[in-house]
Amino acid sequence: MKGWEKMTINTIQINVTPLRVWDIASDVATWEKWNGAITEIAPHKGQFRFKLRGLGWVDAKVILDRATLSMSYFISGFSSREEGRIELAICGDQMTSLTYCVTHEGLIPKVLRLDRVVDWRFGRLKEICETGSVIDAMGPGAIEA
């Protein structure tokens, strides 16, 4: 794919067990609860389609590996592509280290500060893992886990 490319890599600590984080993060059908860009999710040809806020539907492929507590995903549409990898590690009794690497290619990273979007997204995942809900930055109220 021609265009711009932007990679974001970060590690955050989440104050719950890795299995709790895994249960939430691997439930793709509920990603819109912590990923504010996704407004709707539909199964599609053994994978998924995500409806993105202000853009419409894109194709998504998700690969889950419970044995290693890692996952990869690939989202494409609108002359852009997002690839991500999430890895969980035990970091204490009730602590998880979550490392994410997200690469954006195409037209969208040319105009948006996607590193901040990615950090915000995983901050919401941390919040829903630790509290069971997340404040919906796109509107009033909370979304329950």
Phi and psi in degrees as GROMACS dihedral restraints (atoms count N, CA, C in turn):
[ dihedral_restraints ]
;  ai    aj    ak    al  type     phi  dphi    fc
    3     4     5     6     1   -90.0    20    10
    4     5     6     7     1   152.0    20    10
    6     7     8     9     1   132.8    20    10
    7     8     9    10     1  -152.6    20    10
    9    10    11    12     1   -90.7    20    10
   10    11    12    13     1   157.4    20    10
   12    13    14    15     1  -136.8    20    10
   13    14    15    16     1   139.6    20    10
   15    16    17    18     1  -140.6    20    10
   16    17    18    19     1   130.2    20    10
   18    19    20    21     1  -116.4    20    10
   19    20    21    22     1   136.4    20    10
   21    22    23    24     1  -122.5    20    10
   22    23    24    25     1   125.5    20    10
   24    25    26    27     1  -127.3    20    10
   25    26    27    28     1   132.7    20    10
   27    28    29    30     1  -158.3    20    10
   28    29    30    31     1   160.9    20    10
   30    31    32    33     1  -128.7    20    10
   31    32    33    34     1   134.4    20    10
   33    34    35    36     1  -125.8    20    10
   34    35    36    37     1   156.6    20    10
   36    37    38    39     1  -104.0    20    10
   37    38    39    40     1   132.7    20    10
   39    40    41    42     1  -120.0    20    10
   40    41    42    43     1   129.5    20    10
   42    43    44    45     1   -84.5    20    10
   43    44    45    46     1    50.9    20    10
   45    46    47    48     1  -148.2    20    10
   46    47    48    49     1   171.5    20    10
   48    49    50    51     1   -69.8    20    10
   49    50    51    52     1   154.8    20    10
   51    52    53    54     1   -57.9    20    10
   52    53    54    55     1   -34.3    20    10
   54    55    56    57     1   -67.2    20    10
   55    56    57    58     1   -34.1    20    10
   57    58    59    60     1   -65.3    20    10
   58    59    60    61     1   -45.0    20    10
   60    61    62    63     1   -62.7    20    10
   61    62    63    64     1   -44.0    20    10
   63    64    65    66     1   -58.9    20    10
   64    65    66    67     1   -45.7    20    10
   66    67    68    69     1   -57.6    20    10
   67    68    69    70     1   -38.5    20    10
   69    70    71    72     1   -79.5    20    10
   70    71    72    73     1   -49.4    20    10
   72    73    74    75     1   -67.9    20    10
   73    74    75    76     1   -30.7    20    10
   75    76    77    78     1   -85.9    20    10
   76    77    78    79     1    -6.2    20    10
   78    79    80    81     1   -86.4    20    10
   79    80    81    82     1    79.3    20    10
   81    82    83    84     1   -57.3    20    10
   82    83    84    85     1   -33.7    20    10
   84    85    86    87     1   -63.4    20    10
   85    86    87    88     1   -13.1    20    10
   87    88    89    90     1  -116.8    20    10
   88    89    90    91     1    16.2    20    10
   90    91    92    93     1   -59.2    20    10
   91    92    93    94     1   -27.7    20    10
   93    94    95    96     1   -64.4    20    10
   94    95    96    97     1   -15.6    20    10
   96    97    98    99     1   -67.9    20    10
   97    98    99   100     1   -30.2    20    10
   99   100   101   102     1  -123.1    20    10
  100   101   102   103     1    -8.7    20    10
  102   103   104   105     1  -108.4    20    10
  103   104   105   106     1    99.6    20    10
  105   106   107   108     1   -64.4    20    10
  106   107   108   109     1   -14.4    20    10
  108   109   110   111     1   -77.7    20    10
  109   110   111   112     1   -25.3    20    10
  111   112   113   114     1   -91.9    20    10
  112   113   114   115     1   125.5    20    10
  114   115   116   117     1  -107.4    20    10
  115   116   117   118     1   -17.4    20    10
  117   118   119   120     1  -158.9    20    10
  118   119   120   121     1   148.4    20    10
  120   121   122   123     1  -131.8    20    10
  121   122   123   124     1   134.7    20    10
  123   124   125   126     1  -134.5    20    10
  124   125   126   127     1   138.9    20    10
  126   127   128   129     1   -64.0    20    10
  127   128   129   130     1   146.2    20    10
  129   130   131   132     1  -156.2    20    10
  130   131   132   133     1   110.8    20    10
  132   133   134   135     1    51.0    20    10
  133   134   135   136     1    47.5    20    10
  135   136   137   138     1    79.5    20    10
  136   137   138   139     1    -2.1    20    10
  138   139   140   141     1  -129.2    20    10
  139   140   141   142     1  -137.0    20    10
  141   142   143   144     1  -141.7    20    10
  142   143   144   145     1   161.6    20    10
  144   145   146   147     1  -125.3    20    10
  145   146   147   148     1   135.5    20    10
  147   148   149   150     1  -110.9    20    10
  148   149   150   151     1   135.8    20    10
  150   151   152   153     1   -94.4    20    10
  151   152   153   154     1   116.7    20    10
  153   154   155   156     1   -94.8    20    10
  154   155   156   157     1   138.6    20    10
  156   157   158   159     1   -53.6    20    10
  157   158   159   160     1   121.0    20    10
  159   160   161   162     1    77.9    20    10
  160   161   162   163     1    -2.2    20    10
  162   163   164   165     1  -119.8    20    10
  163   164   165   166     1   -40.9    20    10
  165   166   167   168     1   113.0    20    10
  166   167   168   169     1  -158.8    20    10
  168   169   170   171     1   -85.6    20    10
  169   170   171   172     1   139.8    20    10
  171   172   173   174     1  -133.7    20    10
  172   173   174   175     1   157.4    20    10
  174   175   176   177     1   -84.4    20    10
  175   176   177   178     1   144.1    20    10
  177   178   179   180     1  -138.9    20    10
  178   179   180   181     1   135.9    20    10
  180   181   182   183     1  -121.1    20    10
  181   182   183   184     1   131.3    20    10
  183   184   185   186     1  -126.2    20    10
  184   185   186   187     1   131.8    20    10
  186   187   188   189     1  -118.9    20    10
  187   188   189   190     1   117.9    20    10
  189   190   191   192     1  -107.3    20    10
  190   191   192   193     1   136.5    20    10
  192   193   194   195     1  -131.1    20    10
  193   194   195   196     1    90.5    20    10
  195   196   197   198     1   -63.0    20    10
  196   197   198   199     1   -33.3    20    10
  198   199   200   201     1   -59.8    20    10
  199   200   201   202     1   -35.8    20    10
  201   202   203   204     1  -106.0    20    10
  202   203   204   205     1     2.5    20    10
  204   205   206   207     1    50.3    20    10
  205   206   207   208     1    50.6    20    10
  207   208   209   210     1  -137.3    20    10
  208   209   210   211     1   157.4    20    10
  210   211   212   213     1  -148.4    20    10
  211   212   213   214     1   153.1    20    10
  213   214   215   216     1  -128.2    20    10
  214   215   216   217     1   150.0    20    10
  216   217   218   219     1  -143.3    20    10
  217   218   219   220     1   155.3    20    10
  219   220   221   222     1  -137.7    20    10
  220   221   222   223     1   122.4    20    10
  222   223   224   225     1  -123.5    20    10
  223   224   225   226     1   131.4    20    10
  225   226   227   228     1  -139.9    20    10
  226   227   228   229     1   145.6    20    10
  228   229   230   231     1   158.8    20    10
  229   230   231   232     1   159.6    20    10
  231   232   233   234     1    57.1    20    10
  232   233   234   235     1    42.1    20    10
  234   235   236   237     1    58.3    20    10
  235   236   237   238     1    28.2    20    10
  237   238   239   240     1  -141.1    20    10
  238   239   240   241     1   162.9    20    10
  240   241   242   243     1  -145.9    20    10
  241   242   243   244     1   140.0    20    10
  243   244   245   246     1  -122.9    20    10
  244   245   246   247     1   128.9    20    10
  246   247   248   249     1  -120.8    20    10
  247   248   249   250     1   135.0    20    10
  249   250   251   252     1  -137.4    20    10
  250   251   252   253     1   152.0    20    10
  252   253   254   255     1  -135.0    20    10
  253   254   255   256     1   132.3    20    10
  255   256   257   258     1  -123.9    20    10
  256   257   258   259     1   130.4    20    10
  258   259   260   261     1  -128.4    20    10
  259   260   261   262     1   134.1    20    10
  261   262   263   264     1  -109.2    20    10
  262   263   264   265     1   145.0    20    10
  264   265   266   267     1  -143.0    20    10
  265   266   267   268     1   146.4    20    10
  267   268   269   270     1   -69.6    20    10
  268   269   270   271     1   132.9    20    10
  270   271   272   273     1  -134.2    20    10
  271   272   273   274     1    34.3    20    10
  273   274   275   276     1   131.7    20    10
  274   275   276   277     1  -177.5    20    10
  276   277   278   279     1   -56.4    20    10
  277   278   279   280     1   -54.5    20    10
  279   280   281   282     1  -125.3    20    10
  280   281   282   283     1    44.7    20    10
  282   283   284   285     1  -137.0    20    10
  283   284   285   286     1   138.5    20    10
  285   286   287   288     1  -123.6    20    10
  286   287   288   289     1   136.8    20    10
  288   289   290   291     1   -99.0    20    10
  289   290   291   292     1   120.4    20    10
  291   292   293   294     1  -112.5    20    10
  292   293   294   295     1   118.6    20    10
  294   295   296   297     1  -108.8    20    10
  295   296   297   298     1   131.6    20    10
  297   298   299   300     1  -127.1    20    10
  298   299   300   301     1   144.0    20    10
  300   301   302   303     1  -131.3    20    10
  301   302   303   304     1   119.0    20    10
  303   304   305   306     1  -126.8    20    10
  304   305   306   307     1   128.6    20    10
  306   307   308   309     1  -116.2    20    10
  307   308   309   310     1   130.3    20    10
  309   310   311   312     1  -112.2    20    10
  310   311   312   313     1   134.8    20    10
  312   313   314   315     1  -129.1    20    10
  313   314   315   316     1   151.4    20    10
  315   316   317   318     1   108.9    20    10
  316   317   318   319     1  -149.5    20    10
  318   319   320   321     1   -79.8    20    10
  319   320   321   322     1   -37.1    20    10
  321   322   323   324     1   -61.5    20    10
  322   323   324   325     1   -43.5    20    10
  324   325   326   327     1   -67.2    20    10
  325   326   327   328     1   -12.7    20    10
  327   328   329   330     1   -70.9    20    10
  328   329   330   331     1   -29.9    20    10
  330   331   332   333     1  -112.5    20    10
  331   332   333   334     1   -13.0    20    10
  333   334   335   336     1  -118.4    20    10
  334   335   336   337     1   147.0    20    10
  336   337   338   339     1   -82.3    20    10
  337   338   339   340     1    80.1    20    10
  339   340   341   342     1   -72.7    20    10
  340   341   342   343     1   -20.1    20    10
  342   343   344   345     1   -62.1    20    10
  343   344   345   346     1   -39.8    20    10
  345   346   347   348     1   -69.2    20    10
  346   347   348   349     1   -37.3    20    10
  348   349   350   351     1   -62.4    20    10
  349   350   351   352     1   -44.8    20    10
  351   352   353   354     1   -64.9    20    10
  352   353   354   355     1   -45.4    20    10
  354   355   356   357     1   -61.0    20    10
  355   356   357   358     1   -41.5    20    10
  357   358   359   360     1   -62.4    20    10
  358   359   360   361     1   -43.7    20    10
  360   361   362   363     1   -59.3    20    10
  361   362   363   364     1   -47.4    20    10
  363   364   365   366     1   -76.0    20    10
  364   365   366   367     1   -22.4    20    10
  366   367   368   369     1   -65.3    20    10
  367   368   369   370     1   -37.9    20    10
  369   370   371   372     1   -66.8    20    10
  370   371   372   373     1   -38.9    20    10
  372   373   374   375     1   -61.5    20    10
  373   374   375   376     1   -44.6    20    10
  375   376   377   378     1   -57.6    20    10
  376   377   378   379     1   -46.1    20    10
  378   379   380   381     1   -62.3    20    10
  379   380   381   382     1   -44.5    20    10
  381   382   383   384     1   -69.5    20    10
  382   383   384   385     1   -32.8    20    10
  384   385   386   387     1   -67.1    20    10
  385   386   387   388     1   -41.5    20    10
  387   388   389   390     1   -81.9    20    10
  388   389   390   391     1   -30.8    20    10
  390   391   392   393     1  -117.0    20    10
  391   392   393   394     1   -15.3    20    10
  393   394   395   396     1    87.5    20    10
  394   395   396   397     1    -5.0    20    10
  396   397   398   399     1  -150.7    20    10
  397   398   399   400     1   169.1    20    10
  399   400   401   402     1  -141.3    20    10
  400   401   402   403     1   138.9    20    10
  402   403   404   405     1   -68.4    20    10
  403   404   405   406     1   128.3    20    10
  405   406   407   408     1   -82.8    20    10
  406   407   408   409     1   104.5    20    10
  408   409   410   411     1   -66.7    20    10
  409   410   411   412     1   -15.0    20    10
  411   412   413   414     1   -91.3    20    10
  412   413   414   415     1    -0.3    20    10
  414   415   416   417     1   178.8    20    10
  415   416   417   418     1   179.4    20    10
  417   418   419   420     1   -75.3    20    10
  418   419   420   421     1   160.8    20    10
  420   421   422   423     1    90.4    20    10
  421   422   423   424     1  -173.7    20    10
  423   424   425   426     1  -128.2    20    10
  424   425   426   427     1   153.0    20    10
  426   427   428   429     1  -104.7    20    10
  427   428   429   430     1   123.9    20    10
  429   430   431   432     1   -82.0    20    10
  430   431   432   433     1   146.3    20    10
